[in-house]
Amino acid sequence: MSAAVRRDGTWRTVPAAELVPGDIVKLSLGGVVAADVRLTGGEVLLDQSMLTGESVPIEAGLGVQTYAGALIRRGEAVAEVSATGMHTKFGRTAELVRTAHVVSSQQKAVLRVVRNLALFNGIVLVLLVSCAYHLKMPLADLLPLALTAVLASIPVALPATFTLGSAIGARFLAKLGVLLTRLSALDEAATMNVLCADKTGTLTRNELTVTAVRAMPGCSAAQVLALAALASSDGGQDPVDQGIRAADKAQTAPDRPRLIKFVPFDPEAKMSEATVADPGGAIRRVVKGAFAVVGALTPPSASATATAKELEDNGYRVLAVAAGPPTAMELIGLIALSDPPRADSSQLVTELRGLGVRTVMVTGDAPATAAIVAHAVGIDGSMFPPGPIPASLRPEAFAVFAGVLPEDKYKLVKAFQTGGHVIGMCGDGANDAPALRQAQIGIAVATATDVAKSAAGMVLTQPGLAGIVAAVKEGRVTFQRIQTYTLNSMVKKMVAVLFLVVGLILTGRAVLTPLLMVIVMLTGDFLGMSLTTDNVRPSPAPNSWRIGKLTAAGAVMAVCLLAFFVGVLVIGKSALGLGIASLRTLSFVALVFGGQATLYAVRDRRHFWGSRPSRWLAASSLADILIAASLAIGGIAMTALPAFVVAGTLAAALLLAIVMATVKVPVFARLGVT
């Protein structure tokens, strides 16, 4: 990028990197502003959408501040450089995109689960070794026992299950036009409780359209649009002219005038005009522009002034159209333009509200326009007053944040996160990129820029916003599946090590060998990953990883499971008179069957018959039971057990599932496990 700069009294072109604060630069049609500058002369039409996200260009004159990256759509001006490079608004935006980072709740959950299990099982392992030492167990027996305890305490498939569950959810969402760029985004969608939504291009269509035409007496709306279209550039980049010509093409106006001459928009005169000939051959002048300018060319009209004020107060951009002989022109009508909301924006806000997610509008547009659009899509609440974003802010305090720059959006997301909220950010422009990167889940709409898509964790590949609701619902389904596996894994890992301690006390020997524990891990942990396909009910409110309460619920379930294991071991030793080799096989069978009982007891937050298990889950459970029973009865890799003992253990496990499911309901309700 280069810039025209005045050095030593002469204009020269230099690389933008050589600009310094205080330089005087020239801004010309079609150029890109190379630094943050303040205009000192001339007038230009500025497209600042790269930074503000607002597609409608603004008129800029003496004293107006503009920023690096803005495009000059019309006119010429001279400006003084105020900031360059990384010190510009655009430079700071790029730096924020690079440095923004937030640790996913899924990462935190895995680390906390592993930490809690390591702490608990570490203490139990010390107790186990102490008991073995007290019983004078030979070192040759103590080492395999310790190894078995270590294997029993490791949740080997937990990280893989998180990944598999998210991948299955991502595959489902891809069919609905939602592409995840980070698998953890699905978990964040489940826990998201605040969505910050950009206005232009996200909640709205990002195109100026004619919203209303107010014709003056003696003229129709169709005639006003037809004449305004003739005074508009055909094929140009001015969004106002494009909107007017599109509205005119959509109607049929009889007796259209013929264009003789067109004069493009003049930034000094603030209007465009055309010379036309009506069907009767009369020559007329047509003028289109700002109401104050066009109104000065026509007789004053109190009703037209009141109508223009009413439309402007509603957030519309108002243009006046006058026509007639050059010396006797009359105001024929007013045209109101706006960027209308998407057809599904209101539905999105309503559905998210029903799911417990608050939607907040964050836009670089003017407060008046932002308030109108917010009300139209159902975002009701107070507007944040102009000023810096505080370090901590409650989302409930304000519903609309207007006039904010990329750095402000980033600060707003961080402020909400400071309050413990899980934030989603939905946007489409480069100006949204820092906030998209900082939010737990950044969502880029289908029309977003490449910068926004690369910063987001989720990209909507189809028009509309329905994919956001689908992601929230599927995220909560995935969360329930992973939470069930996590709870089931915690219960089994806590009990397995405790069972070794109890078994050592009851028999004086190790009731499991490392080989048997490896088989339990392969059959139980990895086949248990089929929980990621289970049929579950998504929660009606945002989820959250409450590992402390989940651990407490797991501890209660662990007591029931440990009682089952101890009961089976006591019956096998005392009633059946089994030797230590057979007791090891019985312990193996009890671990497998008890693990399946626990899985079905905790898979539903209410009664276990509330939803049917998926085919994959049922098939893996059947395979787990058949593998364990076949190995035990056939004496493969272990001492054989009579079939009736295996069948009796399975029957006892079924009874255990009923007991645990009954105990679970009040425990889960008390601890808030949902």
Residue, then its C-alpha position, 0 to 999 in steps of 0.5 A: m500500500s502506498a500514500a500520497v504525502r506532502r513532504d518539503g512542500t511537494w506531493r510524492t507517493v511513498p509506501a504506507a509504512e513510511l508514514v508518520p504522525g503529522d504527515i499531510v496525505k491526500l485521499s483520492l477516489g478509489g484509494v485506501v486510507a493508509a493510516d488513521v487520519r483527521l480530515t483538514g480539507g475537502e469532502v469524501l464518501l468513506d466506506q469504513s465497513m472493514l472496521t465498523g462493519e457498516s456497509v453504508p458509506i458516510e460523508a466526511g468533511l473537515g475535522v472528521q476522523t477516519y481510520a486505516g483500511a477505509l475506502i474512498r468511494r467519492g471525492e477528494a480530501v486532505a488529511e493529517v496522519s494521527a496514527t500508523g501501523m500497529h497503533t491504528k484502529f485496524g492495527r490494534t484489531a489485527e493484534l487482538v485477533r492474534t492474541a485473543h484466546v480463551v480456554s474451552s470449558q471442555q479442556k477445564a472439565v477433563l483436567r478437573v476430572v483427571r485431577n480429582l481421580a488422581l487425588f482420590n485414587g492416589i490416596v487409596l493407592v497409598l492405603l492399599v500399599s500400606c495394607a499390603y505391607h501390613l499383611k507382609m505381602p511379598l514384593a512379587d505380589l505387591l508390584p502386580l497389585a500396585l500396577t493393577a491399582v494404577l491401571a484401575s484408576i486411569p480413565v484411558a478413554l475419557p479424552a477420546t470420548f470427548t473427541l468422539g462425542s464432539a465429532i459425531g455432533a459435528r457430523f450431524l451439524a454439517k448436514l444442517g449447514v453448520l461447519l465446526t472449525r474447532l470440535s470444542a465449539l460444540d461443547e461451548a454451544a451447550t454451555m453458552n448463555v449469552l449471544c452477542a450478535d452483530k447487526t449489519g450482515t448478521l441480524t440484518r441483510n446488509e443491503l439498503t432497500v427502500t422501506a417506504v415511499r411517501a408521495m406528495p399530493g398529485c403524485s404516486a409512489a410508483q412515479v416517485l420511484a421511477l423518477a428517483a431511479l432515473a436520477s440514480s447511477d446505473g451499475g455503480q457501487d453506491p448502495v443508495d442508488q442500487g437500492i432505489r433502482a432495485a425497488d423501481k425494477a420490482q414495480t410497473a410504472p406506466d408512462r415512464p419518462r425517457l432519460i436525456k442526461f444524468v449528472p452523478f452525485d456531487p458531494e458539494a451539492k449533496m445531490s444527483e440529478a437527471t434531465v428527462a422527457d415525459p411521454g408528452g415530450a415536455i422536458r423536466r429536471v429531476v433532483k434526488g438528494a438530502f431533504a435539506v438540500v432538495g427542499a431548498l430548491t422547492p417551495p417550503s412544505a410543513s407536512a413534508t418536513a414533518t414526514a421527513k423528521e418522522l422517518e429519520d426518527n425511526g432510523y431510516r435514511v431519508l432522500a427527497v425527490a423533486a421534479g419539474p421545470p428547472t425554474a419551478m421545481e416541486l417536491i414530489g416525494l420522500i424515499a426512506l431506506s434501511d437495512p432490513p432484518r433477516a426473515d429469521s432474526s426474530q425467530l432466532v432471538t425468540e428460540l434462544r430466549g426459550l433455551g435460556v440464552r440471552t441475545v445482546m446486539v453489538t454494532g458499530d451503527a448509530p444508536a437510533t438505527a440500532a434501537i429500531v432494528a433491535h426492537a424489530v427482532g425482539i431484543d428489548g432492553s436498555m441501550f449502553p450509553p456512549g463511553p468505554i466498556p468497563a472491565s466487568l459488566r452484566p449482560e442483563a444490564f443492557a440489551v444494545f451496544a451501539g457505536v462500538l469499534p472492534e476493540d470495544k466488541y473484544k472488551l465487551v466479550k471479555a467483560f461478560q466472561t469476567g462475570g462467569h458467562v459463556i459467551g457466543m459471538c456472531g458476526d460477519g466482518a473483519n471488525d468482528a474477528p477479535a470478538l469472534r476469537q475471544a468468545q468461547i464460541g465464535i459464529a460466522v454467518a454464511t456471508a462472512t469475510d474470510v477473516a471472520k470465518s478463520a477467527a470463528g469456531m463455527v461457520l454457517t454455510q447456508p443463508g440464515l441463522a437457523g444453524i445457531v439454534a441447531a448448534v445449541k440443541e445438538g451441543r446440549v445433546t452431546f453434552q448429556r452424552i459426554q457427561t453420562y460417560t464422565l460420571n460413569s467413568m468416575v464411579k467405576k474408577m473410584v470403586a475399582v481401586l477401593f475394591l482392591v483394598v476391600g478384596l485385600i482385607l477380605t482375602g489377604r490377596a489381590v483379587l484382580t491381576p493386571l491382565l484382568m484389569v486390562i481386559v476390563m478397560l478394553t471391554g468397559d472403557f472403550l465399548g462404553m464410548s458407544l454412549t456418544t451415540d445414545n438417545v438423550r434428552p437435551s436440557p432446557a437451559p444452558n449446561s455447565w460442567r459442575i465437576g464438584k457436584l458431579t463428583a459428589a453424585g458419583a461418590v453416592m453411586a460409588v457406595c452402591l456399586l462398592a456394596f455390590f462388589v463386596g457382596v459378590l466377593v463375600i458370597g463367592k468366598s463364604a457361601l460358594g467357597l471359591g479359591i483365590a483364582s476363582l475369586r479373581t474371575l468372579s471379581f472380573v465378572a462383577l466389575v464388568f456386570g456392575g459397570q453395565a448396571t451403573l451405565y444404565a442407572v445414570r444414563d438418564r437424569r430421571h428414571f432409566w426407562g425414560s428413553r431407549p438406549s441407542r442401537w450402538l449402546a445396546a449392541s456394545s453392552l451385549a458384546d461386553i456382557l457376552i465377552a466377559a461371560s464367555l471368558a469366565i465360563g470358558g476359562i480363557a485368560m482366567t480360571a473358569l467359573p460355573a455358568f450358574v455363578v456368572a448368571g447369578t452375578l448378572a441377575a444381581a447386577l440387574l437388581l443393582a441397576i434398579v437400586m441405583a436408578t432409584v437412589k439416583v433421582p433424589v441425589f441428582a435433584r439435590l445436587g442439580v445434576t441435569 
